[in-house]
Amino acid sequence: MAGRKIKFGDVEINIPEKLLSFGVMPIIGVVLVLWLLTGIYSVGPDEVGVVRTFGKVTRVAQSGLRYHLPIPIE
């Protein structure tokens, strides 16, 4: 089986060539989706949320499931 071997101390890990052929774009895509999902938040029924963009208050969010741009934007 062709692949790349990586050693961590006494442990040797074999990474298949098929996994390496995916490239970097799918990894960047997964990281981007996970980062965008961090913008989901909820505001309790008796609460009011304050959304800040670059440190300035931009709007007030009412109760419920909400979305804002992820850190460091909002």
C-alpha positions in Angstrom: 0.0 0.0 0.0 1.4 3.3 -1.1 1.4 6.2 1.4 3.4 8.5 3.6 4.8 7.3 6.9 5.0 9.8 9.8 6.8 9.0 13.0 5.8 10.4 16.4 8.4 9.2 18.8 8.1 5.4 18.8 4.8 5.4 16.9 4.7 5.2 13.1 1.6 6.2 11.3 0.9 5.3 7.7 -1.3 7.8 5.8 -2.8 6.3 2.6 -2.1 8.1 -0.6 -5.8 8.3 -1.4 -6.3 10.5 1.7 -3.4 12.7 0.7 -4.9 13.2 -2.8 -7.9 15.1 -1.5 -5.9 18.2 -1.2 -6.3 21.2 1.1 -9.6 22.6 -0.3 -11.9 20.1 1.5 -10.1 20.8 4.8 -10.5 24.5 4.3 -14.2 24.0 3.5 -14.9 22.0 6.6 -13.0 24.5 8.8 -15.0 27.4 7.2 -18.4 25.6 7.8 -17.4 24.9 11.4 -16.4 28.5 11.9 -19.7 29.8 10.4 -21.7 27.5 12.8 -20.1 29.2 15.8 -22.4 32.2 15.0 -25.5 30.4 16.1 -26.7 31.5 19.6 -30.0 31.5 21.6 -31.5 34.2 23.6 -33.7 33.1 26.5 -37.4 34.0 26.7 -37.0 36.7 29.4 -33.7 38.1 27.9 -32.6 40.5 25.3 -29.3 39.9 23.3 -26.9 42.7 22.3 -25.0 42.1 19.1 -21.7 44.0 18.8 -19.8 44.4 15.5 -16.1 45.2 15.9 -16.9 46.2 19.5 -19.8 48.6 18.8 -23.4 47.8 19.6 -25.2 47.3 16.3 -28.5 45.8 17.2 -30.6 44.2 19.9 -31.8 40.6 19.4 -35.1 39.3 20.8 -35.6 35.8 22.3 -35.2 32.7 20.2 -32.5 31.0 18.1 -30.4 33.6 16.3 -27.3 34.0 14.1 -24.6 36.5 14.0 -21.3 36.6 12.1 -18.7 34.6 14.0 -15.8 35.9 16.1 -13.9 38.2 15.4 -16.5 40.1 13.3 -19.5 40.2 15.7 
